[in-house]
Amino acid sequence: MLYAVIARPPVFGGRLKSYDASAALTVKGVVKVVELPGSPPPAEFNPLGGVAVIATNTWAAIQGRAALKIEWDAGPHAGYDSSAYQAELEAAARQPAKVVRQQGDVGAALKSAAKRVEAEYYVPHLAQAPMEPPAATARIGNGRCEVWACTQAPQLSREKVAKWLKLTEDKVTVHVTLLGGGFGRKSMPDYVIEAALLSQAMAGKPVKVTWTREDDLHHSYYHTVTLDRLEAGLSAEGKPLSWLHRSASPSISSTFVAGSKLPMPVELGMGVINVPFAIEHLRIETAEAEAHTRIGWFRSVSNIPHAFAVQSFVAELAVAAGQDHRDFLLALIGPPRKIDPRALGDNWNHGESPERYPIDIGRLRRVIETATREAGWGRALPKGQGLGLAAHYSFVTYVAVVAEVAVGADGKLNIPRIDIAVDCGPQVNPERIRSQIEGACNMGVTLALYGEISFKNGAAQQDNFHAYQLARIDDAPREIRVHLLPAGDFDVPLGGVGEPGVPPIAPALCNAIFAATGRRIRHLPIKDQLESV
């Protein structure tokens, strides 16, 4: 077996101009240097192309790649800059955009409101960063291709390898190895195709392609960057009268359709179009946003930015109304009732039947009441400590989170405890659910505290975990209390548990930080925003 690493264009859409492999070929163990074809955008699942160094071991391949002399044409996205792009999204969200849901007269209600509140929330690109970066091995012989890969999408891998090798699918076999983490990244089989192409280049010999951590962070299918702008009007008594939400983010559809600038129904159905609020005047709009890198799915997908924006804004409205956050939220969602998601403009409903899976406000209320009760909502806390609440419906499961935080004079954030109430319907394996929710909690803390991939001159700036940090033991909640709400019987359909625990963590933490310090966090990650507290 041979081993390969690949030098890929640093900017999405870039291409190879020239390269000199002479120094690479002098590295002990390097066997061959191969140019890989690229693919013009849209990216789909195609490899990015570049120059592959093939060797008798991975280390030799890495050293050989470092010795390559390459000149790239950066292409049309060479100017992608995260700071400038954030300003573009802000400008787009401040103008009228495409209306995707409307009831009542929001404009008139905002004008007549006793108090008007507005805020903008920003979530940057994120990378899945699985513990094991992508890797795949392929060999070709007797008109067949055999692949071993840590893939979340074996059928898709088979289909794409067959297409690139010009084989029929029955001539391709994919063996699924242990995943080593995925979070959506390993359902895009570009790295599997790379292994197949390099085996072909080596006359069918088995070739293993390894992505380094730097490769993984520089060439991912990133979670989209999002800017949400919300405006609301309150009555003199603090009752919400109107709600306007504009969302701007490059869509996953841009990875498959050239020129796509608006979100798909799937993305809208993740906490933006389907807010189940008892408000007479409500309008949801989506602004156009061009993608400048590969956009892909990520654990909880668009629920992450939308839950952050909506649940943070609800907390801000409660403060503006002079009301307790829990009481305000319960009044906002209204009395127990079942809502057909199609009545909210959501025809996707997480792919489930709207009849079997209506939005059940009674269940949403129950998780809010449970989490706040178990956390001791309203209890007195020392200076610099606070409780924050957030609740979200995703993947047909209801989750509410109460985060307790302590912020020191030096801005150091500690999380003594997080209470999470979960109603996912019938529970086949409660301990498995508990483990998933605990993991989601820690992942949510990581994203809230540190999660950010930024771009400059078209290229991702983060190289490894020193720059793309994960929550470590001193960042993690000291105690995670999971409160599972069992269904009465199995007539209630089952909900998801792998993803619904992530979205409410960041807004609960930021709402708790406000309770502790009076500082409102509207842009993620939190990172060093507390240093001057």
PAMARRO-328364 format. One line per field, with one value per residue (C-alpha): x, y, z; residue in three letters; residue number from 1. Coordinates in nm, 3 decimals, padded with zeros to 5 digits. Layout:
<recs>
xx <- (X/...)
yy <- (Y/...)
zz <- (Z/...)
residuo <- (ALA/...)
num <- (NUM/...)
</recs>
This chain:
<recs>
xx <- (00.000/00.107/00.023/-00.069/-00.130/-00.248/-00.168/-00.505/-00.585/-00.589/-00.886/-01.212/-01.239/-00.864/-00.664/-00.310/-00.091/00.240/00.443/00.797/00.820/01.197/01.269/00.973/01.101/01.432/01.256/01.320/01.010/00.841/00.740/00.553/00.394/00.058/-00.153/-00.520/-00.792/-01.006/-01.372/-01.520/-01.782/-02.042/-01.843/-02.095/-01.898/-01.610/-01.244/-01.072/-00.782/-00.419/-00.092/-00.066/00.254/00.255/00.503/00.575/00.454/00.242/00.527/00.734/00.431/00.386/00.754/00.738/00.437/00.621/00.900/00.669/00.695/00.346/00.196/-00.181/-00.436/-00.658/-00.965/-01.287/-01.298/-00.950/-01.094/-01.315/-01.267/-01.481/-01.489/-01.592/-01.845/-02.003/-02.057/-02.219/-02.458/-02.544/-02.623/-02.840/-03.033/-03.108/-03.301/-03.638/-03.584/-03.780/-04.086/-04.124/-04.390/-04.629/-04.929/-05.087/-04.927/-04.582/-04.490/-04.794/-04.764/-04.399/-04.484/-04.761/-04.566/-04.498/-04.146/-03.942/-03.650/-03.400/-03.080/-02.846/-02.681/-02.382/-02.253/-01.932/-01.836/-01.772/-01.576/-01.682/-01.323/-01.386/-01.134/-01.005/-00.968/-01.095/-00.911/-00.980/-00.802/-00.879/-00.748/-00.845/-00.812/-00.994/-01.226/-01.338/-01.267/-01.265/-01.270/-01.220/-01.337/-01.463/-01.771/-02.117/-02.249/-02.134/-02.399/-02.306/-01.935/-01.997/-02.197/-01.936/-01.634/-01.807/-01.876/-01.517/-01.367/-01.627/-01.740/-02.087/-02.184/-02.190/-01.814/-01.747/-01.746/-01.727/-01.625/-01.730/-01.468/-01.515/-01.596/-01.373/-01.635/-01.819/-02.082/-02.178/-01.832/-01.781/-02.100/-01.920/-01.702/-01.449/-01.167/-01.296/-01.285/-00.928/-00.815/-00.979/-00.816/-00.473/-00.507/-00.595/-00.285/-00.074/-00.202/-00.448/-00.216/-00.390/-00.342/-00.443/-00.521/-00.482/-00.598/-00.397/-00.575/-00.461/-00.615/-00.936/-00.970/-00.857/-01.074/-01.393/-01.755/-01.814/-02.121/-02.263/-02.195/-02.522/-02.647/-02.995/-03.167/-03.475/-03.713/-04.016/-04.273/-04.406/-04.723/-04.713/-04.776/-04.482/-04.686/-04.518/-04.727/-04.504/-04.205/-03.977/-03.691/-03.449/-03.190/-02.889/-02.655/-02.507/-02.710/-02.605/-02.776/-02.483/-02.271/-02.496/-02.651/-02.450/-02.567/-02.785/-02.817/-03.131/-03.192/-03.368/-03.699/-03.497/-03.285/-03.586/-03.755/-03.471/-03.594/-03.659/-03.983/-04.148/-04.125/-04.445/-04.511/-04.854/-04.796/-05.059/-04.818/-04.520/-04.299/-03.998/-03.765/-03.452/-03.183/-02.959/-02.608/-02.338/-02.123/-01.744/-01.649/-01.794/-02.103/-02.213/-02.418/-02.300/-02.451/-02.787/-02.729/-02.912/-03.081/-02.757/-02.763/-03.141/-03.183/-02.903/-03.072/-03.434/-03.374/-03.130/-03.380/-03.663/-03.445/-03.381/-03.754/-03.822/-03.577/-03.730/-04.075/-03.954/-04.067/-03.916/-03.763/-03.935/-04.276/-04.228/-04.125/-04.421/-04.659/-04.491/-04.545/-04.898/-05.128/-05.092/-05.206/-05.091/-04.984/-04.966/-04.614/-04.756/-04.959/-04.624/-04.492/-04.287/-04.361/-04.045/-04.102/-03.770/-03.894/-04.170/-04.547/-04.707/-05.007/-04.798/-04.552/-04.736/-04.560/-04.692/-04.682/-04.779/-04.460/-04.253/-04.401/-04.331/-03.956/-03.931/-04.114/-03.906/-03.566/-03.641/-03.787/-03.496/-03.242/-03.404/-03.501/-03.525/-03.292/-03.057/-02.698/-02.381/-02.252/-02.104/-02.327/-02.644/-02.895/-02.988/-03.274/-03.327/-03.568/-03.579/-03.772/-03.566/-03.563/-03.915/-03.779/-03.830/-03.535/-03.500/-03.172/-03.092/-02.724/-02.562/-02.247/-01.997/-01.787/-01.479/-01.342/-01.080/-01.352/-01.291/-01.611/-01.703/-02.009/-02.102/-02.411/-02.637/-02.988/-03.138/-03.496/-03.567/-03.893/-03.810/-04.119/-04.085/-03.742/-03.611/-03.270/-03.271/-02.900/-02.811/-03.028/-02.859/-02.514/-02.613/-02.747/-02.439/-02.219/-02.436/-02.404/-02.024/-02.023/-02.257/-02.022/-01.728/-01.914/-02.032/-01.692/-01.451/-01.613/-01.494/-01.344/-01.249/-01.127/-00.871/-00.760/-00.995/-00.825/-00.927/-00.708/-00.728/-00.465/-00.508/-00.660/-00.441/-00.647/-00.971/-01.013/-01.228/-01.371/-01.131/-01.205/-01.180/-01.427/-01.679/-01.982/-01.894/-02.229/-02.472/-02.816/-03.031/-03.403/-03.575/-03.950/-04.096/-04.391/-04.705/-04.710/-04.562/-04.851/-04.643/-04.384/-04.014/-03.801/-03.432/-03.169/-02.832/-02.874/-03.150/-02.930/-02.682/-02.884/-03.012/-02.672/-02.519/-02.823/-02.869/-02.503/-02.520/-02.844/-02.679/-02.378/-02.614/-02.781/-02.439/-02.272/-02.522/-02.319/-02.512/-02.327/-02.469/-02.173/-02.026/-01.786/-01.782/-01.402/-01.241/-01.553/-01.561/-01.200/-01.298/-01.589)
yy <- (00.000/00.356/00.671/01.016/01.371/01.647/02.017/02.172/02.527/02.751/02.950/02.787/02.797/02.843/02.638/02.518/02.741/02.556/02.339/02.208/01.861/01.813/01.873/01.659/01.366/01.369/01.304/00.947/00.736/00.962/00.751/00.986/01.333/01.344/01.637/01.592/01.757/02.017/02.095/02.436/02.560/02.467/02.228/01.947/01.651/01.684/01.696/02.033/01.912/02.005/01.815/01.476/01.336/00.957/00.777/00.456/00.614/00.911/01.106/01.092/01.212/01.506/01.599/01.570/01.799/02.058/02.053/02.127/02.465/02.563/02.870/02.904/03.114/03.215/03.263/03.459/03.424/03.561/03.864/03.676/03.845/03.757/04.107/04.266/03.992/04.043/04.406/04.291/04.064/04.344/04.578/04.313/04.241/04.612/04.633/04.478/04.128/03.831/03.766/03.397/03.425/03.707/03.763/04.092/04.432/04.436/04.780/04.950/04.755/04.855/05.222/05.217/05.021/05.186/05.045/04.919/04.677/04.572/04.368/04.182/03.848/03.699/03.342/03.278/02.982/02.661/02.347/02.000/01.912/01.542/01.373/01.177/01.391/01.244/00.941/00.678/00.390/00.262/-00.007/-00.091/-00.427/-00.646/-00.362/-00.308/-00.052/-00.134/00.144/00.157/00.488/00.656/00.774/00.874/00.820/00.487/00.482/00.832/00.746/00.448/00.654/00.931/00.699/00.509/00.834/00.961/00.625/00.574/00.245/00.113/00.125/-00.254/-00.244/-00.034/-00.169/00.062/-00.077/00.153/00.181/00.327/00.693/00.874/01.150/01.307/01.572/01.589/01.642/01.276/01.258/01.459/01.200/01.427/01.253/00.911/01.016/01.142/00.796/00.629/00.870/00.817/00.439/00.477/00.694/00.420/00.145/00.015/-00.012/00.054/00.418/00.568/00.941/01.113/01.464/01.641/01.859/02.162/02.012/01.947/02.306/02.469/02.266/02.175/02.211/02.483/02.557/02.874/03.220/03.389/03.738/03.763/04.097/04.110/04.392/04.383/04.619/04.603/04.748/04.981/04.671/04.487/04.256/04.168/04.308/04.261/04.053/04.108/03.869/03.906/03.637/03.650/03.356/03.170/02.857/02.494/02.498/02.708/02.392/02.232/02.514/02.795/03.141/03.025/03.308/03.226/02.958/02.634/02.542/02.296/02.578/02.803/02.521/02.520/02.780/03.087/03.042/02.812/03.017/02.919/03.255/03.389/03.728/03.896/04.072/03.869/03.878/03.664/03.773/03.628/03.836/03.726/03.613/03.487/03.192/03.228/02.885/02.535/02.533/02.204/02.056/02.051/01.901/02.082/02.279/02.615/02.562/02.686/03.049/03.077/02.950/03.182/03.484/03.408/03.295/03.579/03.830/03.687/03.747/04.104/04.162/04.031/04.284/04.564/04.461/04.450/04.089/03.762/03.581/03.247/03.406/03.619/03.318/03.109/03.394/03.440/03.079/03.088/02.819/02.445/02.369/02.178/02.373/02.234/02.340/02.421/02.698/02.858/02.825/02.515/02.242/02.051/01.971/01.783/01.540/01.410/01.395/01.720/01.519/01.287/01.558/01.886/02.150/02.076/02.389/02.186/01.983/02.297/02.454/02.139/02.136/02.506/02.451/02.143/02.298/02.614/02.424/02.181/02.465/02.665/02.951/03.279/03.181/03.444/03.423/03.607/03.899/03.791/03.483/03.439/03.200/03.202/03.029/02.913/02.667/02.531/02.283/02.091/01.744/01.702/01.718/01.982/02.104/02.372/02.473/02.671/02.762/02.884/03.091/03.273/03.554/03.664/04.016/03.908/03.797/03.426/03.235/02.930/02.712/02.548/02.376/02.325/02.180/02.039/01.917/01.697/01.567/01.342/01.125/00.759/00.659/00.323/00.367/00.651/00.621/00.659/00.972/01.108/01.050/01.222/01.525/01.551/01.539/01.798/02.021/02.015/02.067/02.363/02.510/02.472/02.649/02.929/02.993/02.938/02.826/03.039/02.986/03.319/03.402/03.648/03.682/03.393/03.139/02.995/03.139/02.864/02.590/02.356/02.334/02.615/02.848/02.651/02.575/02.316/02.346/02.178/02.042/02.382/02.526/02.244/02.260/02.123/01.948/01.859/01.756/01.594/01.575/01.332/01.377/01.036/01.009/00.860/00.582/00.478/00.630/00.950/00.924/00.923/01.236/01.295/01.311/01.348/01.711/01.892/01.943/02.176/02.486/02.617/02.605/02.925/03.149/03.007/03.082/03.434/03.507/03.387/03.612/03.907/03.814/03.792/04.099/04.313/04.254/04.134/03.899/03.921/03.798/03.450/03.321/03.463/03.413/03.728/03.948/03.920/04.025/04.382/04.293)
zz <- (00.000/-00.075/00.118/-00.007/00.106/-00.125/-00.165/-00.248/-00.367/-00.057/-00.192/-00.298/-00.677/-00.720/-00.964/-01.015/-01.236/-01.208/-00.973/-00.930/-00.775/-00.803/-00.432/-00.327/-00.530/-00.340/-00.007/00.107/00.055/-00.201/-00.502/-00.731/-00.757/-00.932/-01.048/-00.956/-01.164/-00.994/-01.040/-01.113/-00.865/-00.756/-00.540/-00.503/-00.359/-00.602/-00.495/-00.501/-00.713/-00.658/-00.633/-00.458/-00.314/-00.300/-00.076/00.110/00.436/00.539/00.700/00.381/00.186/00.425/00.400/00.023/00.008/00.216/-00.044/-00.337/-00.507/-00.622/-00.785/-00.754/-00.935/-00.641/-00.859/-00.801/-00.421/-00.350/-00.176/00.070/00.407/00.709/00.856/00.528/00.464/00.807/00.711/00.385/00.573/00.816/00.528/00.360/00.681/00.731/00.405/00.311/00.178/00.046/00.263/00.350/00.620/00.701/00.922/01.019/00.952/01.110/00.983/01.133/01.458/01.497/01.443/01.702/01.967/02.301/02.293/02.000/02.043/01.776/01.774/01.539/01.605/01.427/01.412/01.208/00.994/01.187/01.097/01.208/01.311/01.381/01.610/01.310/00.995/00.666/00.531/00.266/00.094/-00.255/-00.486/-00.842/-01.017/-01.267/-01.361/-01.002/-00.730/-00.360/-00.101/00.275/00.422/00.738/00.554/00.670/00.317/00.171/-00.103/-00.215/-00.199/-00.423/-00.672/-00.697/-00.720/-01.001/-01.184/-01.158/-01.258/-01.533/-01.382/-01.316/-00.949/-00.919/-00.985/-00.674/-00.318/-00.017/00.323/00.606/00.880/01.227/01.180/01.431/01.447/01.157/01.246/00.877/00.725/00.637/00.436/00.166/-00.012/-00.184/00.004/-00.104/-00.469/-00.418/-00.300/-00.600/-00.847/-00.694/-00.703/-01.070/-01.119/-00.959/-01.190/-00.932/-00.632/-00.299/-00.196/00.135/00.137/00.474/00.556/00.823/01.078/00.880/00.564/00.755/00.878/00.552/00.313/00.497/00.395/00.652/00.857/00.712/00.855/00.962/01.045/01.199/01.255/01.477/01.559/01.788/01.927/02.283/02.430/02.729/02.942/02.786/02.563/02.231/01.946/01.643/01.535/01.236/01.163/00.872/00.821/00.588/00.527/00.230/00.171/00.154/-00.187/-00.316/-00.296/-00.558/-00.760/-00.919/-00.818/-00.530/-00.278/-00.078/00.187/00.110/00.282/00.492/00.632/00.694/00.885/01.136/01.380/01.166/00.970/01.223/01.544/01.729/01.892/01.982/01.816/01.599/01.363/01.240/00.931/00.837/00.556/00.402/00.236/-00.049/00.045/-00.190/-00.084/-00.112/00.021/00.037/00.261/00.416/00.692/01.049/01.363/01.418/01.096/01.078/01.413/01.575/01.452/01.451/01.808/01.919/01.763/01.854/02.211/02.283/02.147/02.356/02.664/02.551/02.506/02.856/02.998/02.790/02.915/03.275/03.310/03.424/03.128/03.196/03.240/02.928/02.718/02.834/02.753/02.414/02.306/02.444/02.585/02.511/02.157/01.850/01.541/01.190/01.078/00.734/00.897/00.985/00.630/00.710/00.457/00.544/00.915/00.944/00.679/00.904/00.866/00.987/01.106/01.322/01.420/01.481/01.689/02.035/02.251/02.556/02.524/02.468/02.779/02.977/02.903/02.991/03.318/03.400/03.327/03.524/03.818/03.839/03.809/04.086/03.857/04.045/04.328/04.465/04.338/04.439/04.238/03.906/03.878/03.679/03.526/03.158/02.978/02.619/02.457/02.106/01.892/01.638/01.482/01.626/01.982/02.250/02.458/02.725/02.889/03.202/03.229/03.547/03.496/03.713/03.564/03.757/03.774/03.519/03.276/03.334/03.265/03.471/03.420/03.751/03.613/03.317/03.342/03.022/02.991/02.689/02.544/02.250/02.279/02.379/02.507/02.391/02.557/02.813/02.893/02.527/02.511/02.823/02.671/02.346/02.532/02.755/02.445/02.272/02.578/02.568/02.192/02.236/02.497/02.256/01.976/02.204/02.361/02.072/01.747/01.455/01.113/00.960/00.611/00.482/00.120/00.046/00.276/00.613/00.889/01.151/01.122/01.419/01.766/01.902/01.680/01.646/02.012/02.182/02.532/02.774/03.117/03.288/03.034/03.052/03.283/03.623/03.632/03.353/03.471/03.203/03.276/03.040/03.009/02.917/02.683/02.827/02.567/02.235/02.039/02.041/01.760/01.839/01.805/01.746/02.019/01.843/01.738/01.936/02.243/02.068/01.958/02.296/02.471/02.330/02.393/02.744/02.822/02.679/02.862/03.184/03.117/03.086/03.415/03.580/03.430/03.240/02.923/02.620/02.384/02.033/01.829/01.870/01.978/02.332/02.351/02.492/02.501/02.883/02.948/03.040/03.268)
residuo <- (MET/LEU/TYR/ALA/VAL/ILE/ALA/ARG/PRO/PRO/VAL/PHE/GLY/GLY/ARG/LEU/LYS/SER/TYR/ASP/ALA/SER/ALA/ALA/LEU/THR/VAL/LYS/GLY/VAL/VAL/LYS/VAL/VAL/GLU/LEU/PRO/GLY/SER/PRO/PRO/PRO/ALA/GLU/PHE/ASN/PRO/LEU/GLY/GLY/VAL/ALA/VAL/ILE/ALA/THR/ASN/THR/TRP/ALA/ALA/ILE/GLN/GLY/ARG/ALA/ALA/LEU/LYS/ILE/GLU/TRP/ASP/ALA/GLY/PRO/HIS/ALA/GLY/TYR/ASP/SER/SER/ALA/TYR/GLN/ALA/GLU/LEU/GLU/ALA/ALA/ALA/ARG/GLN/PRO/ALA/LYS/VAL/VAL/ARG/GLN/GLN/GLY/ASP/VAL/GLY/ALA/ALA/LEU/LYS/SER/ALA/ALA/LYS/ARG/VAL/GLU/ALA/GLU/TYR/TYR/VAL/PRO/HIS/LEU/ALA/GLN/ALA/PRO/MET/GLU/PRO/PRO/ALA/ALA/THR/ALA/ARG/ILE/GLY/ASN/GLY/ARG/CYS/GLU/VAL/TRP/ALA/CYS/THR/GLN/ALA/PRO/GLN/LEU/SER/ARG/GLU/LYS/VAL/ALA/LYS/TRP/LEU/LYS/LEU/THR/GLU/ASP/LYS/VAL/THR/VAL/HIS/VAL/THR/LEU/LEU/GLY/GLY/GLY/PHE/GLY/ARG/LYS/SER/MET/PRO/ASP/TYR/VAL/ILE/GLU/ALA/ALA/LEU/LEU/SER/GLN/ALA/MET/ALA/GLY/LYS/PRO/VAL/LYS/VAL/THR/TRP/THR/ARG/GLU/ASP/ASP/LEU/HIS/HIS/SER/TYR/TYR/HIS/THR/VAL/THR/LEU/ASP/ARG/LEU/GLU/ALA/GLY/LEU/SER/ALA/GLU/GLY/LYS/PRO/LEU/SER/TRP/LEU/HIS/ARG/SER/ALA/SER/PRO/SER/ILE/SER/SER/THR/PHE/VAL/ALA/GLY/SER/LYS/LEU/PRO/MET/PRO/VAL/GLU/LEU/GLY/MET/GLY/VAL/ILE/ASN/VAL/PRO/PHE/ALA/ILE/GLU/HIS/LEU/ARG/ILE/GLU/THR/ALA/GLU/ALA/GLU/ALA/HIS/THR/ARG/ILE/GLY/TRP/PHE/ARG/SER/VAL/SER/ASN/ILE/PRO/HIS/ALA/PHE/ALA/VAL/GLN/SER/PHE/VAL/ALA/GLU/LEU/ALA/VAL/ALA/ALA/GLY/GLN/ASP/HIS/ARG/ASP/PHE/LEU/LEU/ALA/LEU/ILE/GLY/PRO/PRO/ARG/LYS/ILE/ASP/PRO/ARG/ALA/LEU/GLY/ASP/ASN/TRP/ASN/HIS/GLY/GLU/SER/PRO/GLU/ARG/TYR/PRO/ILE/ASP/ILE/GLY/ARG/LEU/ARG/ARG/VAL/ILE/GLU/THR/ALA/THR/ARG/GLU/ALA/GLY/TRP/GLY/ARG/ALA/LEU/PRO/LYS/GLY/GLN/GLY/LEU/GLY/LEU/ALA/ALA/HIS/TYR/SER/PHE/VAL/THR/TYR/VAL/ALA/VAL/VAL/ALA/GLU/VAL/ALA/VAL/GLY/ALA/ASP/GLY/LYS/LEU/ASN/ILE/PRO/ARG/ILE/ASP/ILE/ALA/VAL/ASP/CYS/GLY/PRO/GLN/VAL/ASN/PRO/GLU/ARG/ILE/ARG/SER/GLN/ILE/GLU/GLY/ALA/CYS/ASN/MET/GLY/VAL/THR/LEU/ALA/LEU/TYR/GLY/GLU/ILE/SER/PHE/LYS/ASN/GLY/ALA/ALA/GLN/GLN/ASP/ASN/PHE/HIS/ALA/TYR/GLN/LEU/ALA/ARG/ILE/ASP/ASP/ALA/PRO/ARG/GLU/ILE/ARG/VAL/HIS/LEU/LEU/PRO/ALA/GLY/ASP/PHE/ASP/VAL/PRO/LEU/GLY/GLY/VAL/GLY/GLU/PRO/GLY/VAL/PRO/PRO/ILE/ALA/PRO/ALA/LEU/CYS/ASN/ALA/ILE/PHE/ALA/ALA/THR/GLY/ARG/ARG/ILE/ARG/HIS/LEU/PRO/ILE/LYS/ASP/GLN/LEU/GLU/SER/VAL)
num <- (1/2/3/4/5/6/7/8/9/10/11/12/13/14/15/16/17/18/19/20/21/22/23/24/25/26/27/28/29/30/31/32/33/34/35/36/37/38/39/40/41/42/43/44/45/46/47/48/49/50/51/52/53/54/55/56/57/58/59/60/61/62/63/64/65/66/67/68/69/70/71/72/73/74/75/76/77/78/79/80/81/82/83/84/85/86/87/88/89/90/91/92/93/94/95/96/97/98/99/100/101/102/103/104/105/106/107/108/109/110/111/112/113/114/115/116/117/118/119/120/121/122/123/124/125/126/127/128/129/130/131/132/133/134/135/136/137/138/139/140/141/142/143/144/145/146/147/148/149/150/151/152/153/154/155/156/157/158/159/160/161/162/163/164/165/166/167/168/169/170/171/172/173/174/175/176/177/178/179/180/181/182/183/184/185/186/187/188/189/190/191/192/193/194/195/196/197/198/199/200/201/202/203/204/205/206/207/208/209/210/211/212/213/214/215/216/217/218/219/220/221/222/223/224/225/226/227/228/229/230/231/232/233/234/235/236/237/238/239/240/241/242/243/244/245/246/247/248/249/250/251/252/253/254/255/256/257/258/259/260/261/262/263/264/265/266/267/268/269/270/271/272/273/274/275/276/277/278/279/280/281/282/283/284/285/286/287/288/289/290/291/292/293/294/295/296/297/298/299/300/301/302/303/304/305/306/307/308/309/310/311/312/313/314/315/316/317/318/319/320/321/322/323/324/325/326/327/328/329/330/331/332/333/334/335/336/337/338/339/340/341/342/343/344/345/346/347/348/349/350/351/352/353/354/355/356/357/358/359/360/361/362/363/364/365/366/367/368/369/370/371/372/373/374/375/376/377/378/379/380/381/382/383/384/385/386/387/388/389/390/391/392/393/394/395/396/397/398/399/400/401/402/403/404/405/406/407/408/409/410/411/412/413/414/415/416/417/418/419/420/421/422/423/424/425/426/427/428/429/430/431/432/433/434/435/436/437/438/439/440/441/442/443/444/445/446/447/448/449/450/451/452/453/454/455/456/457/458/459/460/461/462/463/464/465/466/467/468/469/470/471/472/473/474/475/476/477/478/479/480/481/482/483/484/485/486/487/488/489/490/491/492/493/494/495/496/497/498/499/500/501/502/503/504/505/506/507/508/509/510/511/512/513/514/515/516/517/518/519/520/521/522/523/524/525/526/527/528/529/530/531/532/533)
</recs>
